[in-house]
Amino acid sequence: MENNDLNILDEVNKGATMGMDAITYVAEKVTTDNKFKNVLDTEYNKYKDISRRVNNLYSNYTSKEPHETSQINKMMTWYGIQMKTIKDDTTSKLSELLMQGTNMGIIEGRRLINQNTNISPDVKNVLNDFVVMQEDSVETLKKYL
């Protein structure tokens, strides 16, 4: 596997772990909307599946672990969610916050797809699946605005 493939897998895994972190932090604020909480559980599992797939591919080529989000990024994500929901922690606001983060992931994923035409098919598949999964997530979250 080329170094470029490993870099792409690292980026996908960072995006997936950041998505899982954000969903975990947002889910703590959902107290009454069980339908939305179920959506968050489903979305979390989709990110977890992408991360598992990245780990499986990664382990085929190297003994290292794929990069995840740093403690500082986790802390900044948590803090950002706390600050943005002090006055408004409605389902609509929580959905909006998740959509903003997901849109950043989509942009980065599409950039990786467009700028890396010579990657292995397995890496391309997981990258494409990650972007499509996030695009589907945005459509799901729109219903809660």
C-alpha positions in Angstrom: 0.0 0.0 0.0 1.3 3.4 -0.9 1.9 6.0 1.7 -0.9 8.1 0.1 -3.4 5.3 0.8 -2.4 5.2 4.4 -2.8 9.0 4.6 -6.3 8.8 3.2 -7.2 6.0 5.6 -5.9 8.1 8.4 -8.0 11.1 7.3 -11.1 8.9 7.0 -10.5 7.4 10.4 -10.0 10.9 12.0 -13.3 12.0 10.4 -15.1 8.9 11.7 -13.8 9.2 15.2 -14.6 12.9 15.3 -18.2 12.0 14.2 -18.5 9.4 16.9 -17.2 11.9 19.5 -19.6 14.7 18.4 -22.6 12.3 18.4 -21.6 11.1 21.9 -21.5 14.7 23.2 -24.7 15.7 21.5 -26.5 12.6 22.7 -25.9 13.5 26.3 -28.1 16.6 25.7 -31.0 14.7 24.2 -33.4 14.0 27.1 -36.9 13.8 25.7 -36.7 13.1 21.9 -36.3 9.3 21.7 -36.7 9.3 18.0 -33.8 11.7 17.6 -31.7 9.7 20.1 -32.3 6.5 17.9 -31.2 8.4 14.9 -28.0 9.4 16.7 -27.4 5.8 17.7 -27.8 4.7 14.1 -25.5 7.4 12.8 -22.9 6.5 15.5 -22.9 2.9 14.4 -22.4 4.0 10.8 -19.3 5.9 11.8 -18.1 3.0 13.9 -18.5 0.7 10.9 -16.4 3.0 8.7 -13.7 3.1 11.4 -13.7 -0.7 11.7 -13.3 -1.0 7.9 -10.4 1.5 8.0 -8.7 -0.5 10.8 -9.1 -3.8 8.9 -7.5 -2.3 5.8 -4.8 -0.6 7.8 -3.8 -3.8 9.5 -3.4 -5.5 6.1 -0.4 -3.3 5.3 1.2 -2.0 8.5 1.4 -2.8 12.2 0.6 0.8 13.1 -2.8 2.0 14.2 -4.7 4.6 12.1 -4.7 8.1 13.4 -7.7 9.2 15.5 -8.6 12.6 16.7 -6.3 14.1 19.3 -7.3 14.8 22.9 -7.1 18.5 22.1 -9.5 18.1 19.2 -11.9 16.0 21.3 -11.8 18.7 24.0 -12.4 21.5 21.5 -15.4 19.5 20.0 -16.9 19.0 23.5 -16.3 22.6 24.5 -17.8 23.9 21.2 -20.9 21.9 21.6 -21.3 23.0 25.3 -20.9 26.7 24.3 -23.2 26.5 21.4 -26.0 24.8 23.4 -25.9 26.9 26.6 -29.0 28.9 25.6 -30.5 26.4 23.0 -30.2 22.7 23.3 -33.3 21.8 21.3 -33.3 19.0 18.8 -33.2 21.5 16.0 -30.0 23.1 17.4 -28.3 19.8 18.0 -29.2 18.6 14.5 -27.7 21.9 13.1 -24.4 21.4 15.0 -24.1 17.8 13.7 -24.9 18.9 10.2 -22.2 21.6 10.3 -19.5 19.1 11.3 -20.8 16.5 8.8 -20.6 19.1 6.0 -17.0 19.7 6.9 -16.4 16.0 6.6 -18.1 15.8 3.2 -16.0 18.7 1.9 -12.8 17.0 3.0 -13.9 13.6 1.7 -14.8 15.0 -1.7 -11.5 16.9 -1.8 -9.6 13.6 -1.1 -11.6 11.8 -3.8 -11.0 14.6 -6.4 -7.3 15.0 -5.6 -6.3 11.3 -5.3 -7.2 9.5 -8.5 -4.5 6.9 -8.1 -5.4 5.1 -4.9 -6.1 1.4 -4.3 -9.7 0.2 -4.9 -10.2 -0.8 -1.3 -9.2 2.6 0.0 -11.3 4.3 -2.7 -14.3 2.2 -1.7 -14.1 3.1 2.0 -13.5 6.8 1.2 -16.5 6.8 -1.2 -18.7 5.0 1.3 -17.7 7.4 4.1 -18.6 10.5 2.0 -21.9 8.9 0.8 -22.7 7.9 4.4 -22.2 11.5 5.6 -24.3 12.9 2.7 -27.1 10.5 3.8 -26.6 11.7 7.4 -27.2 15.3 6.4 -30.4 14.4 4.7 -31.5 12.5 7.8 -30.6 15.3 10.1 -32.4 18.0 8.0 -35.7 16.5 9.2 -34.9 17.6 12.7 -34.1 21.3 12.0 
